[in-house]
Amino acid sequence: MLIDTQTPIKIHLTTKIKLDQDEEAYELTVFGRHYQKGDTIYLKYDEVQEQGTIHTVVKITKDEAFILRTGLLKMRLNFKLNEQKRGSHESELGTLFLTTDTKQFVHHETNDHCDGRLHLAYELSMQDTLAGFYEMEIVYKEDEVNK
């Protein structure tokens, strides 16, 4: 098996954000790539917006996940169950320091298929101020059409 074999996937991302009494929800469906190196799974996709493109890599290990975004937006988030992890968000105004406090971390992937689900629930703080409680779910499935 080749290490760098990339499989086309369809990704459905949902994010719910709660802060005080406010709640927002976002959904995104994109096409991307899935590949595995050792025990680490990578999901790569691009979000094309009017102002530019955001390149995203989701790196998933047995007990940790990382979301790296570059391009129009530069952001790094780390997730490990019951731990506070540092991250960052860079913009033209400077760098904001982020902290994730992961409350739920569930990842399932069907063996021999690039179908899976990553569920994260976490508190996000910016510069040590609570920015909200986030629930993120990434469901990915092999894209038979774009093989």
C-alpha positions in Angstrom: 0.0 0.0 0.0 1.3 3.4 -0.9 1.6 5.8 1.9 0.6 8.9 -0.1 -2.4 7.4 -1.8 -5.0 10.2 -1.6 -8.7 9.3 -2.0 -11.3 11.8 -3.1 -13.9 12.4 -0.3 -17.0 14.4 0.3 -17.0 16.3 3.6 -20.0 17.5 5.5 -19.0 19.9 8.3 -21.4 21.2 10.9 -20.6 23.6 13.7 -22.8 24.8 16.5 -21.6 27.7 18.7 -23.3 28.7 22.0 -22.4 31.8 23.9 -24.6 32.9 26.7 -28.2 32.8 25.3 -27.0 33.0 21.6 -26.7 29.9 19.4 -25.4 29.8 15.8 -25.1 26.9 13.4 -23.0 26.6 10.3 -22.9 23.9 7.6 -20.5 23.3 4.8 -20.2 20.6 2.2 -16.9 20.4 0.3 -14.9 17.9 -1.7 -11.4 17.1 -0.5 -8.8 14.3 -0.1 -8.2 11.7 2.5 -4.8 10.0 3.2 -3.1 8.2 5.9 0.5 8.1 7.1 1.1 5.4 9.8 -1.7 5.8 12.3 -2.5 9.4 11.4 -5.4 10.3 9.2 -5.4 13.5 7.1 -8.4 15.3 5.6 -7.6 18.1 3.2 -10.0 20.5 1.6 -10.4 24.1 0.4 -13.1 26.7 1.1 -13.3 29.1 -1.7 -14.7 32.5 -0.7 -15.1 35.8 -2.5 -12.0 37.3 -0.7 -9.8 34.2 -1.4 -9.3 30.5 -0.5 -8.8 28.9 2.8 -6.8 25.6 2.7 -7.7 23.3 5.6 -5.9 20.2 6.9 -7.5 18.1 9.6 -5.0 15.8 11.2 -6.4 13.0 13.4 -4.5 10.6 15.6 -5.8 8.1 18.2 -6.3 10.7 20.9 -5.7 14.1 19.4 -6.8 16.2 16.4 -5.4 19.3 14.8 -7.0 21.8 12.4 -4.6 23.9 10.4 -6.0 26.6 8.1 -3.8 28.7 5.7 -4.4 31.1 2.9 -7.1 33.8 3.4 -7.2 32.7 7.1 -4.3 31.4 9.2 -5.5 29.4 12.2 -4.2 26.5 14.3 -6.4 24.6 16.7 -5.4 21.5 18.8 -7.8 19.1 20.5 -7.1 16.5 23.2 -9.8 15.2 25.5 -9.9 16.9 28.9 -6.9 19.0 28.2 -6.4 22.7 27.4 -4.4 23.2 24.2 -3.0 26.4 22.8 -3.7 27.6 19.3 -3.6 30.8 17.2 -5.5 32.9 14.7 -3.4 35.3 12.6 -4.9 38.2 10.7 -3.6 41.6 9.4 -4.4 43.0 12.9 -2.0 40.5 14.5 -2.1 37.2 16.3 -4.8 36.1 18.7 -4.0 33.3 21.1 -6.6 30.6 21.3 -7.2 27.9 23.8 -9.4 24.8 23.3 -10.7 22.8 26.3 -12.0 19.6 24.7 -15.0 18.0 26.4 -15.8 15.3 23.7 -13.5 13.7 21.2 -15.0 10.8 19.1 -13.5 9.5 15.9 -14.7 6.5 14.0 -13.5 5.3 10.6 -14.7 2.3 8.6 -11.8 0.0 8.0 -10.5 -0.1 4.5 -12.7 2.8 3.5 -12.3 6.5 3.7 -15.6 6.9 5.5 -15.7 8.3 9.0 -16.9 10.8 11.5 -15.0 13.2 13.9 -17.0 14.8 16.7 -15.5 17.5 18.8 -17.1 19.5 21.6 -15.0 22.2 23.2 -14.8 25.5 24.9 -12.9 28.1 22.9 -11.2 31.0 24.5 -9.5 33.9 22.8 -6.9 35.8 24.7 -8.1 34.0 27.8 -11.8 35.2 27.3 -14.4 32.6 26.6 -15.6 32.8 23.0 -18.2 30.1 23.2 -18.9 26.4 23.4 -18.4 24.7 20.1 -19.7 21.4 18.7 -18.1 20.4 15.5 -18.9 17.3 13.4 -17.0 16.3 10.3 -18.5 13.5 8.4 -16.5 12.2 5.4 -17.2 9.6 2.8 -15.3 8.3 -0.2 -16.4 10.2 -3.3 -17.1 7.5 -5.9 -17.9 10.1 -8.6 -14.6 12.0 -8.5 -12.2 9.0 -8.3 
